[in-house]
């Protein structure tokens, strides 16, 4: 891809530092390294955050409390940090642009600055400790905290945490695998970021290190129980909605996904008030439960004398799940949304979980037994983003399975999940050494320390609004290496969506969405209409 460069100009005059996107008309202005940007990207109109820190050691990442902070919003902007004392400073630049595809791309770097009595300046080329793509987050519709890890001098997107916990009543634990996580000087740096119109409330953060035996690795299920993966079997058969062979898509982790897009006929788009009214009433009173659910059946050869197995799935939620919920469905609440949201925060989490199950939002797993299909459990949503899928595990009880094959059925709403890989491991869990580490330092981008708030689950939260970050530091086991340990970020929290609508609530329609499968049908109809228009 062709690139062009944006330059930041640095000038020290007296005891002031001037930062400008436009070259100053002063000869001794020093250029900070040009930043290569994909063609079509621009920083014009994008907020460029400028921070000034004091006495940062060479090679050290700036953090903690910034002396000064400002924002540059266009190519002609400049700003002066005045009244500084003689000493060493660190200038940090942080901004996000969009590349030629429209995907957000963030640059994050710093330069050393020294001011002495002779008003001389010593600058090094800017050291970009981070340049990475942000996940799409459903087209900016809604998401949950983004997780990044600092490895080899760059920030890497790892996933999202406690997805779907959009009310206090849904607050939950989450165990995010950090595969092949690299450390630096026996330390691990993690960043939590909020980039959407939400407020994130994180109650707990800790790293869990599980020692791997030769030829094995580990996963934590949604209850935090350690599951050993040593001999996973790929499916003998994989059939979507009873007829579509998708085994080749699930046999390996290769970013080839099955997307749950088979299903029943969609009602035609209503064109006038009477037809829309009739359609709404029909959905409330005569709609068929589950008619827009999609299923995937996977089969595995069952060894003799086994009573349980571990079901390993690598999957993600497509951005559509976020877009249709936050942009289309919530709009139906209109001016009632704020009041409704407050009621859900203090309401019953169990009723909300049941509604989500009835609408096919989690990925539900059934096992075929001698008594028919029995629900084993379900996977919580993992976040509506396109960059990373998550590897998850579920314990499956096989005591009532008397066939020579194990049949598992995955069920969810239309296009709510994408599965990359599905295997079954019949081996027995092995004992493993576990090292749990609380964060030694948690600092927000505004310099506030929240370490004590996230070292246990006690309703003392790290709260983050849109545009805010927090950096977390953890220590590693003394013998840590990426191949010897499976690592997980254990968090607990929830988030609230910040939305306001001016339209009147669609009361009749909202009543209908209490019926199982009604929201699933709506989401599918919106998906088809969107693609008709585009």
PLY file of the C-alpha trace (Angstrom):
ply
format ascii 1.0
element vertex 534
property float x
property float y
property float z
element edge 533
property int vertex1
property int vertex2
end_header
0.00 0.00 0.00
1.29 3.46 -0.82
2.07 5.65 2.15
2.66 9.27 2.91
4.07 10.93 6.01
2.84 13.28 8.68
5.50 15.23 10.59
5.34 16.77 14.02
7.68 19.71 14.62
9.30 20.37 17.96
10.74 23.72 19.05
12.29 24.69 22.37
12.33 28.40 23.04
13.45 29.52 26.48
11.74 27.18 28.89
8.87 26.31 26.56
8.26 23.40 24.21
6.23 24.08 21.08
4.58 21.20 19.21
3.14 21.89 15.78
1.76 19.93 12.84
2.95 22.75 10.56
6.66 23.58 10.28
7.42 26.69 12.33
9.14 29.57 10.54
12.04 29.29 12.98
15.27 27.73 11.80
16.16 25.70 14.88
12.89 23.77 15.04
13.61 20.04 15.29
11.54 17.54 13.33
10.20 14.52 15.13
10.35 11.46 12.92
7.82 11.35 10.06
4.98 8.91 10.54
4.11 6.69 7.57
0.36 6.59 7.03
-1.56 4.48 4.47
-2.69 6.51 1.48
-6.05 8.12 2.13
-5.49 8.45 5.86
-5.44 11.88 7.42
-5.06 13.36 10.85
-7.07 16.45 9.87
-10.11 16.65 12.09
-8.77 13.87 14.31
-7.76 14.70 17.86
-4.01 14.43 18.41
-3.26 14.08 22.11
0.02 15.67 23.21
1.42 14.86 26.67
4.55 16.05 28.44
6.15 13.86 31.08
9.21 14.44 33.21
12.39 12.37 33.58
11.59 9.27 31.60
14.53 6.87 31.51
15.90 5.89 28.09
13.76 3.15 26.63
11.13 3.50 29.36
7.49 3.80 28.35
6.00 7.08 29.62
3.17 6.71 32.08
1.78 7.98 35.33
0.85 11.59 35.80
1.50 13.95 32.87
2.61 17.48 33.70
0.70 18.92 30.77
-1.72 17.71 28.12
-3.31 19.29 25.09
-5.05 18.44 21.84
-4.22 19.35 18.24
-7.19 19.02 15.89
-5.95 20.07 12.46
-2.83 20.45 10.36
-2.28 24.11 11.28
-2.56 23.64 15.04
0.27 24.14 17.48
0.63 24.30 21.21
3.23 25.50 23.67
4.13 23.96 27.01
5.33 27.05 28.89
7.02 27.75 32.20
9.08 24.58 32.31
12.11 24.10 34.50
15.50 22.85 33.36
15.52 19.06 33.08
14.62 15.99 31.07
11.19 15.61 29.53
9.31 13.12 27.44
6.94 14.30 24.74
4.23 11.72 23.99
2.00 11.85 20.89
-1.16 9.78 20.64
-3.67 9.94 17.78
-5.98 7.82 15.66
-6.64 8.13 11.94
-8.57 6.11 9.39
-6.77 4.30 6.62
-7.92 4.04 3.01
-10.36 1.25 3.93
-11.93 3.30 6.72
-10.43 1.15 9.45
-9.21 3.08 12.52
-5.44 3.02 12.99
-3.73 4.40 16.08
-0.24 5.86 16.43
1.32 6.15 19.83
4.90 7.22 20.47
7.25 9.48 22.33
10.44 11.52 22.03
12.97 12.49 24.65
13.44 16.23 25.21
16.12 17.90 27.33
16.09 21.56 28.39
19.24 23.07 29.90
20.44 26.52 30.92
21.61 27.32 27.38
18.10 26.79 26.04
19.40 23.96 23.89
17.27 20.97 23.00
18.23 17.36 22.53
15.63 15.21 20.76
15.70 11.63 19.62
13.59 10.35 16.78
10.17 9.45 18.01
10.03 5.91 19.33
6.67 4.43 18.38
5.81 2.05 21.17
2.44 1.42 19.60
0.91 1.47 16.16
-2.03 -0.82 15.72
-5.48 -1.21 14.28
-8.39 -0.79 16.59
-11.14 -3.36 16.17
-14.21 -2.19 14.31
-16.56 -2.56 17.27
-19.59 -3.07 15.06
-19.15 0.09 13.06
-18.91 2.15 16.22
-22.25 0.81 17.42
-21.22 -0.73 20.70
-18.71 -3.05 22.26
-16.87 -3.68 25.52
-13.37 -2.94 26.88
-10.62 -3.53 24.32
-7.51 -5.34 25.56
-4.01 -4.70 24.20
-0.66 -6.18 25.22
2.72 -4.49 24.78
5.07 -6.92 23.02
8.29 -6.18 21.15
7.61 -2.46 21.46
4.17 -2.60 19.85
0.64 -2.77 21.19
-1.27 -5.82 19.97
-5.06 -6.13 20.10
-6.05 -9.25 22.06
-9.81 -9.15 22.36
-12.65 -7.82 24.47
-13.74 -8.59 28.00
-17.09 -9.26 29.71
-18.91 -8.83 26.37
-22.67 -8.45 26.61
-22.62 -7.45 30.30
-24.26 -4.11 29.48
-25.96 -3.65 32.86
-24.84 -3.88 36.49
-27.17 -6.85 36.90
-25.12 -8.72 34.26
-21.71 -8.08 35.85
-19.59 -11.20 35.38
-16.15 -12.79 35.30
-14.25 -13.19 32.06
-11.13 -15.23 31.24
-9.40 -13.95 28.11
-6.64 -16.26 26.75
-3.41 -14.41 25.93
-1.78 -16.91 23.61
2.02 -16.76 23.18
2.22 -13.68 25.38
5.68 -12.13 25.41
7.11 -10.45 28.48
9.77 -7.78 28.88
12.15 -7.86 31.85
9.83 -10.22 33.72
6.94 -7.79 33.30
3.77 -7.69 31.22
2.03 -4.47 30.15
-1.69 -4.50 29.33
-3.89 -1.65 28.20
-7.67 -1.43 28.60
-9.32 1.04 26.21
-12.78 2.52 25.75
-13.40 3.89 22.28
-17.19 3.99 22.08
-20.16 5.72 23.72
-20.07 3.59 26.83
-18.93 3.69 30.44
-16.82 0.69 31.46
-16.77 -0.50 35.09
-13.95 -2.96 35.84
-13.95 -4.46 39.32
-11.09 -6.97 39.02
-8.02 -7.56 36.89
-5.44 -10.31 37.40
-3.25 -12.56 35.31
-3.46 -16.33 35.71
-0.42 -18.36 34.60
-0.94 -22.13 34.18
2.17 -24.29 33.71
1.99 -26.51 30.61
3.25 -30.07 30.56
5.00 -31.35 27.44
2.55 -31.57 24.51
-0.31 -29.87 26.34
-1.80 -26.45 26.93
-4.66 -25.19 29.05
-7.89 -23.24 28.74
-10.11 -21.81 31.45
-13.83 -22.36 31.07
-16.29 -19.59 31.90
-16.33 -20.69 35.54
-12.54 -20.33 35.84
-11.93 -24.09 35.96
-8.68 -25.28 34.34
-9.12 -27.67 31.40
-6.13 -29.51 29.93
-5.96 -29.80 26.14
-3.68 -32.63 25.03
-5.38 -34.71 22.31
-8.18 -32.79 20.57
-10.11 -34.63 17.84
-11.50 -32.85 14.80
-15.11 -33.70 13.86
-15.96 -36.74 11.71
-18.94 -34.80 10.38
-20.20 -31.23 10.66
-23.62 -30.39 9.28
-25.29 -26.98 9.32
-29.09 -26.86 9.59
-29.40 -30.50 8.61
-27.96 -30.40 5.10
-24.85 -28.21 4.63
-21.48 -30.01 5.05
-19.08 -27.57 6.75
-16.52 -29.99 8.19
-13.65 -28.45 6.19
-14.32 -25.06 7.80
-14.00 -26.45 11.34
-11.08 -28.87 10.98
-8.36 -26.34 11.76
-7.85 -22.84 13.13
-7.29 -21.01 9.85
-9.73 -18.05 9.90
-12.17 -19.94 7.67
-15.47 -19.49 9.47
-18.91 -21.04 9.48
-21.32 -18.16 10.06
-24.79 -19.60 10.97
-26.59 -18.04 8.00
-28.99 -20.82 7.00
-32.57 -20.51 8.19
-36.27 -19.99 7.53
-38.02 -17.66 5.11
-38.07 -13.97 6.02
-41.28 -11.96 6.01
-41.42 -9.39 3.17
-40.69 -5.80 4.07
-43.81 -3.92 5.17
-44.52 -0.90 3.00
-47.29 1.02 4.81
-48.71 1.57 8.27
-51.44 -1.10 8.09
-49.07 -3.77 6.82
-46.45 -2.82 9.43
-49.15 -2.97 12.15
-50.32 -6.38 10.93
-46.74 -7.68 10.82
-46.08 -6.48 14.39
-49.27 -8.12 15.73
-48.49 -11.31 13.85
-45.04 -11.48 15.42
-46.49 -10.97 18.92
-49.29 -13.55 18.77
-48.51 -16.02 15.99
-44.74 -16.05 15.59
-43.03 -19.42 15.89
-40.49 -19.78 18.67
-36.98 -20.45 17.43
-37.91 -20.20 13.75
-34.86 -18.03 13.08
-32.37 -20.10 15.05
-29.59 -21.85 13.15
-27.92 -25.05 14.29
-24.65 -26.83 13.59
-24.21 -30.53 14.48
-20.68 -31.88 14.93
-19.92 -35.59 15.42
-16.90 -37.26 17.02
-15.82 -40.88 17.47
-16.25 -41.78 21.13
-13.57 -43.87 22.87
-14.70 -46.62 25.22
-15.16 -46.03 28.93
-15.16 -42.23 28.90
-17.66 -40.23 30.93
-16.72 -36.68 29.96
-14.93 -34.64 27.32
-13.75 -31.11 26.71
-15.34 -29.24 23.80
-12.93 -26.68 22.34
-14.32 -23.95 20.08
-12.58 -20.99 18.47
-15.20 -18.41 17.55
-16.20 -14.76 17.46
-19.25 -12.55 17.13
-19.44 -10.71 13.79
-19.73 -6.93 13.98
-23.32 -7.23 12.77
-24.46 -8.47 16.21
-23.35 -5.18 17.72
-24.59 -2.97 14.92
-28.14 -4.32 14.82
-28.55 -4.26 18.62
-27.10 -0.84 19.40
-28.15 1.04 16.27
-31.46 -0.57 15.34
-32.99 -2.43 18.27
-32.29 0.04 21.08
-33.75 2.84 18.95
-37.15 1.22 19.43
-37.05 2.33 23.08
-36.87 5.96 21.95
-37.12 8.52 24.74
-37.79 5.69 27.20
-34.30 4.22 26.72
-32.58 6.01 29.62
-35.27 5.02 32.13
-35.35 1.45 30.81
-31.57 1.17 31.04
-31.56 2.34 34.67
-34.19 -0.25 35.54
-32.08 -3.02 33.97
-29.04 -2.01 36.02
-30.92 -2.72 39.24
-33.18 -5.46 37.87
-32.86 -9.22 37.63
-29.81 -10.43 35.83
-31.35 -13.90 35.53
-34.31 -12.63 33.50
-31.95 -10.76 31.16
-29.80 -13.88 30.73
-32.89 -15.91 29.92
-34.00 -13.33 27.35
-30.56 -13.51 25.70
-30.81 -17.32 25.56
-34.33 -17.12 24.13
-33.04 -14.80 21.38
-30.03 -16.93 20.44
-27.33 -14.47 21.53
-25.08 -16.93 23.41
-23.80 -20.02 21.60
-25.78 -22.87 23.17
-24.39 -26.43 23.09
-26.58 -29.53 23.26
-25.44 -33.16 23.53
-27.43 -36.08 22.11
-28.10 -38.62 24.86
-30.25 -41.72 25.28
-32.97 -39.29 26.43
-32.70 -37.02 23.39
-30.96 -33.68 23.01
-29.93 -32.21 26.37
-28.49 -28.74 26.92
-24.89 -28.96 28.10
-24.13 -25.25 28.60
-23.53 -22.12 26.55
-20.67 -19.84 25.58
-21.02 -16.16 26.51
-20.58 -13.62 23.75
-16.94 -12.63 23.18
-17.32 -9.22 21.52
-18.41 -7.95 18.13
-15.14 -7.40 16.33
-13.43 -8.68 13.23
-9.77 -9.06 14.17
-9.63 -11.79 16.80
-11.60 -14.93 17.58
-11.44 -16.51 21.04
-10.60 -20.08 21.94
-13.08 -21.38 24.54
-13.70 -24.67 26.31
-16.71 -26.43 27.81
-16.91 -29.60 29.91
-19.35 -32.11 28.37
-21.02 -34.84 30.47
-21.11 -38.09 28.45
-22.56 -40.46 31.05
-25.90 -40.65 29.19
-24.28 -41.01 25.76
-24.44 -44.70 24.82
-23.68 -44.40 21.09
-20.29 -44.92 19.47
-20.28 -41.28 18.40
-20.75 -38.05 20.31
-23.11 -35.61 18.66
-23.04 -31.97 19.75
-25.42 -29.33 18.45
-24.51 -25.62 18.49
-27.48 -23.25 18.28
-27.66 -19.47 17.97
-29.49 -16.71 16.14
-28.95 -15.96 12.47
-25.41 -14.61 11.89
-24.77 -14.09 15.62
-21.62 -16.25 15.71
-18.77 -17.35 13.44
-16.91 -20.58 14.29
-13.39 -21.21 13.06
-12.56 -24.48 14.79
-14.31 -27.16 16.88
-12.68 -30.17 18.51
-13.35 -32.62 21.32
-10.70 -33.83 23.78
-11.52 -37.02 25.72
-8.36 -37.02 27.87
-8.41 -36.55 31.63
-7.39 -33.18 33.07
-3.88 -33.07 34.48
-2.73 -31.39 37.66
-1.04 -28.08 36.87
0.88 -25.40 38.74
-0.97 -22.07 38.82
0.45 -18.62 39.49
-2.02 -15.75 39.96
-0.78 -12.17 39.83
-2.65 -8.98 40.69
-1.68 -5.80 38.87
1.24 -4.04 40.55
0.30 -0.73 38.97
-2.88 0.51 37.24
-2.71 4.06 35.85
-5.25 5.86 33.69
-4.27 8.03 30.74
-5.10 11.01 32.97
-2.52 9.92 35.54
-4.89 8.53 38.19
-3.85 5.41 40.05
-6.53 2.71 40.32
-4.43 -0.21 41.51
-6.38 -0.76 44.74
-9.71 -0.69 42.90
-9.05 -3.71 40.70
-7.19 -6.12 43.00
-10.40 -7.80 44.23
-14.11 -8.01 43.44
-15.65 -5.51 45.85
-17.71 -3.04 43.77
-14.80 -0.57 43.78
-14.45 0.06 40.06
-12.00 1.36 37.52
-14.43 3.52 35.52
-13.56 4.55 31.97
-15.49 6.89 29.68
-15.19 7.13 25.91
-11.64 7.87 24.81
-10.02 6.84 28.09
-7.34 4.19 28.61
-5.72 2.45 31.55
-2.34 0.75 31.63
-1.77 -2.27 33.86
1.58 -3.74 34.93
2.01 -7.36 36.02
4.97 -9.47 37.06
5.63 -12.96 35.63
6.75 -16.24 37.17
10.56 -16.30 37.35
10.73 -19.15 34.81
8.14 -17.66 32.45
8.31 -18.31 28.71
5.37 -18.16 26.25
5.64 -21.86 25.37
5.74 -23.06 28.99
2.65 -21.24 30.28
-0.95 -20.65 29.26
-1.87 -17.12 30.33
-5.30 -15.59 30.96
-6.52 -12.11 31.82
-9.16 -12.61 34.49
-11.49 -9.65 34.80
-14.82 -8.89 36.39
-17.04 -6.02 35.35
-19.86 -4.58 33.28
-20.51 -1.56 31.06
-23.36 0.81 30.24
-24.28 2.04 26.77
-24.61 5.82 26.43
-27.44 6.38 23.97
-30.17 8.97 23.60
-33.07 8.89 21.14
-35.64 11.54 20.29
-38.24 9.21 18.73
-41.29 7.89 20.57
-41.06 4.36 21.98
-42.44 1.61 19.74
-44.49 0.01 22.50
-46.31 -2.64 20.48
-43.12 -3.78 18.85
-41.29 -3.91 22.20
-43.99 -6.12 23.71
-43.40 -8.59 20.91
-39.70 -8.89 21.67
-40.42 -10.67 24.94
-41.34 -13.72 22.82
-38.50 -16.22 22.24
-36.93 -15.75 18.82
-38.57 -12.39 18.10
-35.38 -10.33 18.34
-33.57 -12.97 16.30
-36.16 -12.61 13.53
-35.83 -8.81 13.64
-32.03 -8.98 13.41
-32.21 -11.29 10.42
-34.72 -9.07 8.64
-32.47 -6.06 9.23
-29.49 -7.97 7.87
-31.30 -8.80 4.65
-32.65 -5.26 4.24
-29.19 -3.83 4.80
-27.70 -6.00 2.08
-30.55 -5.19 -0.29
-29.71 -1.51 0.06
-25.96 -2.04 -0.20
0 1
1 2
2 3
3 4
4 5
5 6
6 7
7 8
8 9
9 10
10 11
11 12
12 13
13 14
14 15
15 16
16 17
17 18
18 19
19 20
20 21
21 22
22 23
23 24
24 25
25 26
26 27
27 28
28 29
29 30
30 31
31 32
32 33
33 34
34 35
35 36
36 37
37 38
38 39
39 40
40 41
41 42
42 43
43 44
44 45
45 46
46 47
47 48
48 49
49 50
50 51
51 52
52 53
53 54
54 55
55 56
56 57
57 58
58 59
59 60
60 61
61 62
62 63
63 64
64 65
65 66
66 67
67 68
68 69
69 70
70 71
71 72
72 73
73 74
74 75
75 76
76 77
77 78
78 79
79 80
80 81
81 82
82 83
83 84
84 85
85 86
86 87
87 88
88 89
89 90
90 91
91 92
92 93
93 94
94 95
95 96
96 97
97 98
98 99
99 100
100 101
101 102
102 103
103 104
104 105
105 106
106 107
107 108
108 109
109 110
110 111
111 112
112 113
113 114
114 115
115 116
116 117
117 118
118 119
119 120
120 121
121 122
122 123
123 124
124 125
125 126
126 127
127 128
128 129
129 130
130 131
131 132
132 133
133 134
134 135
135 136
136 137
137 138
138 139
139 140
140 141
141 142
142 143
143 144
144 145
145 146
146 147
147 148
148 149
149 150
150 151
151 152
152 153
153 154
154 155
155 156
156 157
157 158
158 159
159 160
160 161
161 162
162 163
163 164
164 165
165 166
166 167
167 168
168 169
169 170
170 171
171 172
172 173
173 174
174 175
175 176
176 177
177 178
178 179
179 180
180 181
181 182
182 183
183 184
184 185
185 186
186 187
187 188
188 189
189 190
190 191
191 192
192 193
193 194
194 195
195 196
196 197
197 198
198 199
199 200
200 201
201 202
202 203
203 204
204 205
205 206
206 207
207 208
208 209
209 210
210 211
211 212
212 213
213 214
214 215
215 216
216 217
217 218
218 219
219 220
220 221
221 222
222 223
223 224
224 225
225 226
226 227
227 228
228 229
229 230
230 231
231 232
232 233
233 234
234 235
235 236
236 237
237 238
238 239
239 240
240 241
241 242
242 243
243 244
244 245
245 246
246 247
247 248
248 249
249 250
250 251
251 252
252 253
253 254
254 255
255 256
256 257
257 258
258 259
259 260
260 261
261 262
262 263
263 264
264 265
265 266
266 267
267 268
268 269
269 270
270 271
271 272
272 273
273 274
274 275
275 276
276 277
277 278
278 279
279 280
280 281
281 282
282 283
283 284
284 285
285 286
286 287
287 288
288 289
289 290
290 291
291 292
292 293
293 294
294 295
295 296
296 297
297 298
298 299
299 300
300 301
301 302
302 303
303 304
304 305
305 306
306 307
307 308
308 309
309 310
310 311
311 312
312 313
313 314
314 315
315 316
316 317
317 318
318 319
319 320
320 321
321 322
322 323
323 324
324 325
325 326
326 327
327 328
328 329
329 330
330 331
331 332
332 333
333 334
334 335
335 336
336 337
337 338
338 339
339 340
340 341
341 342
342 343
343 344
344 345
345 346
346 347
347 348
348 349
349 350
350 351
351 352
352 353
353 354
354 355
355 356
356 357
357 358
358 359
359 360
360 361
361 362
362 363
363 364
364 365
365 366
366 367
367 368
368 369
369 370
370 371
371 372
372 373
373 374
374 375
375 376
376 377
377 378
378 379
379 380
380 381
381 382
382 383
383 384
384 385
385 386
386 387
387 388
388 389
389 390
390 391
391 392
392 393
393 394
394 395
395 396
396 397
397 398
398 399
399 400
400 401
401 402
402 403
403 404
404 405
405 406
406 407
407 408
408 409
409 410
410 411
411 412
412 413
413 414
414 415
415 416
416 417
417 418
418 419
419 420
420 421
421 422
422 423
423 424
424 425
425 426
426 427
427 428
428 429
429 430
430 431
431 432
432 433
433 434
434 435
435 436
436 437
437 438
438 439
439 440
440 441
441 442
442 443
443 444
444 445
445 446
446 447
447 448
448 449
449 450
450 451
451 452
452 453
453 454
454 455
455 456
456 457
457 458
458 459
459 460
460 461
461 462
462 463
463 464
464 465
465 466
466 467
467 468
468 469
469 470
470 471
471 472
472 473
473 474
474 475
475 476
476 477
477 478
478 479
479 480
480 481
481 482
482 483
483 484
484 485
485 486
486 487
487 488
488 489
489 490
490 491
491 492
492 493
493 494
494 495
495 496
496 497
497 498
498 499
499 500
500 501
501 502
502 503
503 504
504 505
505 506
506 507
507 508
508 509
509 510
510 511
511 512
512 513
513 514
514 515
515 516
516 517
517 518
518 519
519 520
520 521
521 522
522 523
523 524
524 525
525 526
526 527
527 528
528 529
529 530
530 531
531 532
532 533
